[in-house]
């Protein structure tokens, strides 16, 4: 599950939802966050993954 968040609370929301979907569907879920920065994208100077 790819994701891109800009603060810790958003990351935790994505993480808990991924854990819930894994339990509901009885399968593994892989979370894949962005690494680095996106200087040419507006408001994406900092990411949390």
N, CA, C and O atoms as a CHARMM CRD file, in Angstrom:
* protein
*
  196
    1    1 UNK  N      0.83400  -1.14000   0.00000 PROA 1      0.00000
    2    1 UNK  CA     0.00000   0.00000   0.00000 PROA 1      0.00000
    3    1 UNK  C      0.90100   1.23100   0.00000 PROA 1      0.00000
    4    1 UNK  O      1.50400   1.54200   1.02700 PROA 1      0.00000
    5    2 UNK  N      1.00800   1.93800  -1.12100 PROA 2      0.00000
    6    2 UNK  CA     1.81600   3.15100  -1.14400 PROA 2      0.00000
    7    2 UNK  C      1.11700   4.29300  -0.41400 PROA 2      0.00000
    8    2 UNK  O     -0.10800   4.40000  -0.45100 PROA 2      0.00000
    9    3 UNK  N      1.89100   5.13800   0.24400 PROA 3      0.00000
   10    3 UNK  CA     1.30300   6.28300   0.93000 PROA 3      0.00000
   11    3 UNK  C      2.30600   7.41700   1.00500 PROA 3      0.00000
   12    3 UNK  O      3.51400   7.21400   0.89200 PROA 3      0.00000
   13    4 UNK  N      1.78000   8.60900   1.19800 PROA 4      0.00000
   14    4 UNK  CA     2.60400   9.80300   1.32900 PROA 4      0.00000
   15    4 UNK  C      1.90800  10.73200   2.31500 PROA 4      0.00000
   16    4 UNK  O      0.82600  11.23900   2.02100 PROA 4      0.00000
   17    5 UNK  N      2.50500  10.96000   3.46900 PROA 5      0.00000
   18    5 UNK  CA     1.90900  11.81900   4.48700 PROA 5      0.00000
   19    5 UNK  C      2.90800  12.89200   4.88700 PROA 5      0.00000
   20    5 UNK  O      4.10900  12.76900   4.64800 PROA 5      0.00000
   21    6 UNK  N      2.38400  13.94900   5.50400 PROA 6      0.00000
   22    6 UNK  CA     3.27100  15.04600   5.87000 PROA 6      0.00000
   23    6 UNK  C      3.39100  15.25500   7.37300 PROA 6      0.00000
   24    6 UNK  O      4.09200  16.16800   7.81000 PROA 6      0.00000
   25    7 UNK  N      2.72400  14.43300   8.16900 PROA 7      0.00000
   26    7 UNK  CA     2.86100  14.56300   9.62100 PROA 7      0.00000
   27    7 UNK  C      2.61900  13.21300  10.28400 PROA 7      0.00000
   28    7 UNK  O      2.08600  12.29000   9.66900 PROA 7      0.00000
   29    8 UNK  N      3.01500  13.11400  11.53300 PROA 8      0.00000
   30    8 UNK  CA     2.96700  11.84600  12.26200 PROA 8      0.00000
   31    8 UNK  C      1.54100  11.31700  12.43100 PROA 8      0.00000
   32    8 UNK  O      1.31000  10.11600  12.28800 PROA 8      0.00000
   33    9 UNK  N      0.59800  12.18400  12.72800 PROA 9      0.00000
   34    9 UNK  CA    -0.79400  11.74200  12.93200 PROA 9      0.00000
   35    9 UNK  C     -1.36300  11.11300  11.66100 PROA 9      0.00000
   36    9 UNK  O     -2.10000  10.13000  11.73200 PROA 9      0.00000
   37   10 UNK  N     -1.03000  11.66600  10.52000 PROA 10     0.00000
   38   10 UNK  CA    -1.49900  11.09800   9.25100 PROA 10     0.00000
   39   10 UNK  C     -0.88000   9.72600   9.02400 PROA 10     0.00000
   40   10 UNK  O     -1.55400   8.79900   8.57300 PROA 10     0.00000
   41   11 UNK  N      0.40200   9.60300   9.33800 PROA 11     0.00000
   42   11 UNK  CA     1.07100   8.31300   9.20300 PROA 11     0.00000
   43   11 UNK  C      0.41600   7.26600  10.09300 PROA 11     0.00000
   44   11 UNK  O      0.17100   6.14600   9.64700 PROA 11     0.00000
   45   12 UNK  N      0.13000   7.61200  11.33800 PROA 12     0.00000
   46   12 UNK  CA    -0.48400   6.66000  12.25800 PROA 12     0.00000
   47   12 UNK  C     -1.87300   6.24200  11.78300 PROA 12     0.00000
   48   12 UNK  O     -2.25000   5.08000  11.93800 PROA 12     0.00000
   49   13 UNK  N     -2.63600   7.16600  11.21000 PROA 13     0.00000
   50   13 UNK  CA    -3.96100   6.83200  10.67300 PROA 13     0.00000
   51   13 UNK  C     -3.83400   5.80200   9.55300 PROA 13     0.00000
   52   13 UNK  O     -4.58800   4.83000   9.51200 PROA 13     0.00000
   53   14 UNK  N     -2.88600   6.01200   8.64800 PROA 14     0.00000
   54   14 UNK  CA    -2.67000   5.07300   7.54800 PROA 14     0.00000
   55   14 UNK  C     -2.23500   3.71600   8.09300 PROA 14     0.00000
   56   14 UNK  O     -2.69800   2.67500   7.62700 PROA 14     0.00000
   57   15 UNK  N     -1.35000   3.73300   9.07200 PROA 15     0.00000
   58   15 UNK  CA    -0.84200   2.48300   9.63800 PROA 15     0.00000
   59   15 UNK  C     -1.94900   1.67000  10.30600 PROA 15     0.00000
   60   15 UNK  O     -2.06100   0.46600  10.07900 PROA 15     0.00000
   61   16 UNK  N     -2.76300   2.32600  11.12700 PROA 16     0.00000
   62   16 UNK  CA    -3.83800   1.61300  11.81400 PROA 16     0.00000
   63   16 UNK  C     -4.88500   1.09800  10.84000 PROA 16     0.00000
   64   16 UNK  O     -5.42700   0.00900  11.03400 PROA 16     0.00000
   65   17 UNK  N     -5.17500   1.85600   9.80700 PROA 17     0.00000
   66   17 UNK  CA    -6.13300   1.39800   8.79800 PROA 17     0.00000
   67   17 UNK  C     -5.57900   0.19000   8.03400 PROA 17     0.00000
   68   17 UNK  O     -6.32400  -0.73600   7.71700 PROA 17     0.00000
   69   18 UNK  N     -4.28900   0.19700   7.74100 PROA 18     0.00000
   70   18 UNK  CA    -3.66200  -0.93500   7.05700 PROA 18     0.00000
   71   18 UNK  C     -3.71800  -2.18600   7.93000 PROA 18     0.00000
   72   18 UNK  O     -3.97300  -3.28200   7.43100 PROA 18     0.00000
   73   19 UNK  N     -3.48000  -2.02400   9.22600 PROA 19     0.00000
   74   19 UNK  CA    -3.57000  -3.16800  10.13600 PROA 19     0.00000
   75   19 UNK  C     -4.99800  -3.70200  10.20100 PROA 19     0.00000
   76   19 UNK  O     -5.20600  -4.91400  10.25500 PROA 19     0.00000
   77   20 UNK  N     -5.97000  -2.81400  10.19700 PROA 20     0.00000
   78   20 UNK  CA    -7.37100  -3.23900  10.24200 PROA 20     0.00000
   79   20 UNK  C     -7.74700  -3.99700   8.97300 PROA 20     0.00000
   80   20 UNK  O     -8.42200  -5.02300   9.05100 PROA 20     0.00000
   81   21 UNK  N     -7.32000  -3.50500   7.78900 PROA 21     0.00000
   82   21 UNK  CA    -7.63300  -4.19600   6.53400 PROA 21     0.00000
   83   21 UNK  C     -6.96800  -5.56400   6.50500 PROA 21     0.00000
   84   21 UNK  O     -7.55300  -6.52000   5.99600 PROA 21     0.00000
   85   22 UNK  N     -5.75600  -5.67600   7.04300 PROA 22     0.00000
   86   22 UNK  CA    -5.06600  -6.96800   7.06500 PROA 22     0.00000
   87   22 UNK  C     -5.82300  -7.96600   7.92900 PROA 22     0.00000
   88   22 UNK  O     -5.95100  -9.13500   7.56400 PROA 22     0.00000
   89   23 UNK  N     -6.32100  -7.51500   9.06800 PROA 23     0.00000
   90   23 UNK  CA    -7.08000  -8.40200   9.95300 PROA 23     0.00000
   91   23 UNK  C     -8.40900  -8.79200   9.30700 PROA 23     0.00000
   92   23 UNK  O     -8.80200  -9.95800   9.34500 PROA 23     0.00000
   93   24 UNK  N     -9.10600  -7.80900   8.71200 PROA 24     0.00000
   94   24 UNK  CA   -10.39000  -8.09600   8.07800 PROA 24     0.00000
   95   24 UNK  C    -10.27300  -9.09100   6.93800 PROA 24     0.00000
   96   24 UNK  O    -11.10900  -9.98300   6.79600 PROA 24     0.00000
   97   25 UNK  N     -9.22900  -8.93900   6.12300 PROA 25     0.00000
   98   25 UNK  CA    -9.07200  -9.77800   4.93100 PROA 25     0.00000
   99   25 UNK  C     -8.17700 -10.98000   5.16000 PROA 25     0.00000
  100   25 UNK  O     -7.98900 -11.78700   4.24900 PROA 25     0.00000
  101   26 UNK  N     -7.62700 -11.11700   6.34400 PROA 26     0.00000
  102   26 UNK  CA    -6.74000 -12.21500   6.71700 PROA 26     0.00000
  103   26 UNK  C     -5.62000 -12.39100   5.69000 PROA 26     0.00000
  104   26 UNK  O     -5.42200 -13.47300   5.13700 PROA 26     0.00000
  105   27 UNK  N     -4.89300 -11.29300   5.45000 PROA 27     0.00000
  106   27 UNK  CA    -3.77700 -11.32400   4.51200 PROA 27     0.00000
  107   27 UNK  C     -2.69300 -10.36300   4.99400 PROA 27     0.00000
  108   27 UNK  O     -2.90700  -9.57600   5.91600 PROA 27     0.00000
  109   28 UNK  N     -1.54000 -10.44000   4.36400 PROA 28     0.00000
  110   28 UNK  CA    -0.44500  -9.53500   4.68100 PROA 28     0.00000
  111   28 UNK  C     -0.65100  -8.21000   3.96100 PROA 28     0.00000
  112   28 UNK  O     -1.19300  -8.17400   2.85600 PROA 28     0.00000
  113   29 UNK  N     -0.22100  -7.13400   4.58300 PROA 29     0.00000
  114   29 UNK  CA    -0.26500  -5.81700   3.97400 PROA 29     0.00000
  115   29 UNK  C      1.12400  -5.20100   4.08800 PROA 29     0.00000
  116   29 UNK  O      1.72200  -5.19500   5.16400 PROA 29     0.00000
  117   30 UNK  N      1.62800  -4.68700   2.98300 PROA 30     0.00000
  118   30 UNK  CA     2.92700  -4.03200   2.96300 PROA 30     0.00000
  119   30 UNK  C      2.70800  -2.53500   2.77200 PROA 30     0.00000
  120   30 UNK  O      2.07200  -2.11000   1.80800 PROA 30     0.00000
  121   31 UNK  N      3.23400  -1.74900   3.69000 PROA 31     0.00000
  122   31 UNK  CA     3.14700  -0.29300   3.57500 PROA 31     0.00000
  123   31 UNK  C      4.43700   0.22200   2.95200 PROA 31     0.00000
  124   31 UNK  O      5.53200  -0.16200   3.36500 PROA 31     0.00000
  125   32 UNK  N      4.30500   1.08500   1.96800 PROA 32     0.00000
  126   32 UNK  CA     5.46300   1.62600   1.26800 PROA 32     0.00000
  127   32 UNK  C      5.36300   3.14400   1.20500 PROA 32     0.00000
  128   32 UNK  O      4.57700   3.69000   0.43000 PROA 32     0.00000
  129   33 UNK  N      6.16200   3.82300   2.02300 PROA 33     0.00000
  130   33 UNK  CA     6.14100   5.28400   2.05500 PROA 33     0.00000
  131   33 UNK  C      7.21900   5.88100   1.17200 PROA 33     0.00000
  132   33 UNK  O      8.18800   5.21100   0.81700 PROA 33     0.00000
  133   34 UNK  N      7.04400   7.14000   0.82100 PROA 34     0.00000
  134   34 UNK  CA     8.04100   7.85200   0.02600 PROA 34     0.00000
  135   34 UNK  C      9.29800   8.09900   0.83600 PROA 34     0.00000
  136   34 UNK  O      9.25900   8.19000   2.06300 PROA 34     0.00000
  137   35 UNK  N     10.41600   8.20600   0.12900 PROA 35     0.00000
  138   35 UNK  CA    11.69200   8.52200   0.75700 PROA 35     0.00000
  139   35 UNK  C     12.25700   9.75600   0.06000 PROA 35     0.00000
  140   35 UNK  O     12.18700   9.86400  -1.16500 PROA 35     0.00000
  141   36 UNK  N     12.80800  10.67200   0.82300 PROA 36     0.00000
  142   36 UNK  CA    13.38100  11.87400   0.24600 PROA 36     0.00000
  143   36 UNK  C     12.38600  13.01600   0.21300 PROA 36     0.00000
  144   36 UNK  O     11.38400  12.99500   0.92800 PROA 36     0.00000
  145   37 UNK  N     12.66100  14.01400  -0.61600 PROA 37     0.00000
  146   37 UNK  CA    11.75300  15.14900  -0.70600 PROA 37     0.00000
  147   37 UNK  C     11.33700  15.37900  -2.15400 PROA 37     0.00000
  148   37 UNK  O     11.97500  14.88500  -3.08400 PROA 37     0.00000
  149   38 UNK  N     10.27200  16.12700  -2.32700 PROA 38     0.00000
  150   38 UNK  CA     9.77100  16.46000  -3.65900 PROA 38     0.00000
  151   38 UNK  C      9.80100  17.98100  -3.79700 PROA 38     0.00000
  152   38 UNK  O      8.78000  18.63100  -3.57200 PROA 38     0.00000
  153   39 UNK  N     10.93800  18.55800  -4.15800 PROA 39     0.00000
  154   39 UNK  CA    11.07400  20.01300  -4.15200 PROA 39     0.00000
  155   39 UNK  C     10.18500  20.73000  -5.16700 PROA 39     0.00000
  156   39 UNK  O      9.85800  21.89900  -4.96100 PROA 39     0.00000
  157   40 UNK  N      9.78800  20.07600  -6.24500 PROA 40     0.00000
  158   40 UNK  CA     8.98300  20.72800  -7.27900 PROA 40     0.00000
  159   40 UNK  C      7.48500  20.52300  -7.08700 PROA 40     0.00000
  160   40 UNK  O      6.68800  20.97900  -7.90700 PROA 40     0.00000
  161   41 UNK  N      7.09800  19.84400  -6.01300 PROA 41     0.00000
  162   41 UNK  CA     5.68400  19.62100  -5.70900 PROA 41     0.00000
  163   41 UNK  C      5.29300  20.56600  -4.57600 PROA 41     0.00000
  164   41 UNK  O      5.93900  20.58800  -3.52800 PROA 41     0.00000
  165   42 UNK  N      4.24100  21.34000  -4.78700 PROA 42     0.00000
  166   42 UNK  CA     3.78500  22.33100  -3.81900 PROA 42     0.00000
  167   42 UNK  C      3.39000  21.67000  -2.49600 PROA 42     0.00000
  168   42 UNK  O      2.63700  20.69600  -2.50100 PROA 42     0.00000
  169   43 UNK  N      3.87700  22.17400  -1.38000 PROA 43     0.00000
  170   43 UNK  CA     3.57500  21.71500  -0.01700 PROA 43     0.00000
  171   43 UNK  C      4.03700  20.28600   0.26500 PROA 43     0.00000
  172   43 UNK  O      3.48000  19.64200   1.15500 PROA 43     0.00000
  173   44 UNK  N      5.00600  19.77800  -0.43900 PROA 44     0.00000
  174   44 UNK  CA     5.53800  18.44700  -0.14000 PROA 44     0.00000
  175   44 UNK  C      7.03400  18.51100   0.10800 PROA 44     0.00000
  176   44 UNK  O      7.78200  17.65200  -0.35900 PROA 44     0.00000
  177   45 UNK  N      7.47600  19.52600   0.84100 PROA 45     0.00000
  178   45 UNK  CA     8.89400  19.64000   1.18200 PROA 45     0.00000
  179   45 UNK  C      9.30700  18.58800   2.19300 PROA 45     0.00000
  180   45 UNK  O     10.42700  18.07800   2.14300 PROA 45     0.00000
  181   46 UNK  N      8.39700  18.25600   3.12100 PROA 46     0.00000
  182   46 UNK  CA     8.68200  17.29400   4.17900 PROA 46     0.00000
  183   46 UNK  C      7.65200  16.16600   4.11800 PROA 46     0.00000
  184   46 UNK  O      6.45800  16.41300   3.94300 PROA 46     0.00000
  185   47 UNK  N      8.12200  14.93600   4.26400 PROA 47     0.00000
  186   47 UNK  CA     7.23800  13.77400   4.25500 PROA 47     0.00000
  187   47 UNK  C      7.48400  12.94200   5.49700 PROA 47     0.00000
  188   47 UNK  O      8.56400  12.99300   6.08500 PROA 47     0.00000
  189   48 UNK  N      6.49300  12.18700   5.89000 PROA 48     0.00000
  190   48 UNK  CA     6.61700  11.32000   7.05300 PROA 48     0.00000
  191   48 UNK  C      6.23800   9.91900   6.63800 PROA 48     0.00000
  192   48 UNK  O      5.07800   9.65000   6.32600 PROA 48     0.00000
  193   49 UNK  N      7.20700   9.02600   6.63100 PROA 49     0.00000
  194   49 UNK  CA     6.93800   7.64000   6.24500 PROA 49     0.00000
  195   49 UNK  C      7.76700   6.70400   7.08900 PROA 49     0.00000
  196   49 UNK  O      7.68700   5.48800   6.92100 PROA 49     0.00000
